[in-house]
């Protein structure tokens, strides 16, 4: 399985500001994903981070609010823009490894964001 | 759209006993995968077990096994010989094969193992 790290692990931000979350994988992976987990809730897919092209967003999520970069096969960033208290969540990066296990997903440790 | 339902928000089990967590899903697809993930208080999501829909044999990983009933669209997780370290949120997840690995998660079951 892939080893995934996220930075920061947690942050407290003021409303109206933006935060960029980094996701680093220890090996090249085909697919990377960003999820949101609101307090006490399940995971909701925000977008698929595509290497070399624009991210694919799920219904209810837009690029202006959650811009995503994927400059290479081991790294991605998610920015939460113009934050409001409703954005307080855990944000998780996941990856689908290449090859025979490409249907699985492995998750990073998450970034706990609190917006005041 | 795919939906995944976990009808047990919370469960508890005595240490060393067996517990079964329920999951049902709704899909018109024939080819898909099902997963159980564990999220302990550290919040790291850990893959517990997976099941390919085309396989009739139930998946098993050490103390974890599933009861996959494709016709009933049911995918329960059995944990045998429960250990304190099994205390966590457990999420059932569904993935279609042709959608770029898009996962649909259930709402989770909080399992507490009692010493």
Interface residues (C-beta under 8 A of the other chain):
Chain A: X1 X31 X33 X41 X42 X43 X44 X45 X48 X56 X90 X92 X94 X96 X102 X103 X104 X105 X106 X107 X109 X110 X112
Chain B: X33 X35 X37 X42 X43 X44 X45 X46 X47 X50 X91 X95 X97 X100 X101 X102 X103 X105 X106 X107 X108
